[in-house]
Each structure stands twice: as C-alpha cells, then as structure tokens.
Amino acid sequence: MKIALHWFRCDLRIRDNTALHAATTEADVVIPLFIFDPRILSAPDTGAPIVGFMIECLASLEKDVATAGSGTQARARMCSLISASSI
C-alpha cells in the first residue's frame, strides 16, 4: 500500500491543488497535514484578524477533507502503520 503525506502549507484548498492531485494519483492513501508555524503566529504583522482567518480556512479545509473521505480514519490508519501511540 502506497501512503502519501500531503503537507498543506499556503494553499488550503483541495480543489485545484496540483500537489494534492498528484498525491491522490500516486498513492492509495493520502494523509493530510497542516502545521501552525510559530514564526508566522509570532510575526509582528500577524494579528488576531489574520489568525482568525487562518482558523476559518483550516475549519473549511477539515470539512472538505472529511467530505473527500480522509480525516480521522486516515490518521488512525497511519498511527497503526507506524505503531504510534499518539499524534
């Protein structure tokens, strides 16, 4: 089974996302990942409105990923494959 990890960085969409499309074409399972970068959150020009917008975009992404059939189930499968006790 081929597993791909797709790191959502700047483009938080699943539509028109060429890297995500390539991952879904090449792998049997795609694990979505987003990391809040502390450098972005602590940047002087990052205020509450920007962080709020990022959180709204991530909530929308989470819904889109769940609708596409990934999310919690994929994370649980990945944990079992690597014998992780937590994520």
N, C-alpha and C positions, 0 to 999 in steps of 0.2 A: 504494500500500500504506500503510495507516494503522498507525503504530507508537506504542504507549503505553509509558511508563516507569512502573512501579509501585514506589513507594518504601515498603518495609516499614519502619515506624518502631517502633511499640509492638505492633501486632498481627502476630505472626509466624506466622499460620496462613493456609492457603489456603482452608480451609472456613469458611463464614460470614463471609467478608471482603467487605463490601459494595463497598469501593473497588476491590478486585481484580476482583470480578464485573463492575462497571461497565466497567473497562478491557478485560476479555476480550469484553464485549458490543460495545464501540465500536471496537475495533482488531483488525487482522489478526494482529499480533504484539505480545506483551506482554513487555517486558524487566524482570525482577525486579531490585531494587536494595536493598541494606542498607548503611548506613554506620555504623561504630562511632564514636560521638560521643565525642571525647576528654574532653568535660566530664562525661559520665556515668562514664567509666572512671576519672577522677581525682577524682570526688566523695568527700568524706570518709566517706560511708556505703556506698560501693561497695567491698566486699571480695572476696576470692578466691571465696567461695561464689556470690556474685551473678554475677561474671564467668563462672565455670564454668557456671552455669545458662544464661546468655545464649549461651554457645558451644554447649551441648547443644541449645538451641532452634534456633539457626542451622543446626546439622547436620541436625536433623529437617526444617527448612524446605527445606534444599538437596535432601534426598531427595524431599520432596513436590513440589518444583518440577521436579526431573528426571523424576519419575513422570508429572507433568502434561504433559511434553513441552517444557520450556524448558531453561534452564541454559546449558551451554557452547555449544550450537549457536546459541541466540538471541544470546548475547554476540558470537560470531564474526560473525553476520549484521549486528549493529548496528555493529561495528567497520568492516566493509566499507562499509556505507552512509554512514558519516561519514568514511571514509578515515583512521581512527585507526590508529596504529602500535602502540599498547599500551593496556591498561586496568589 
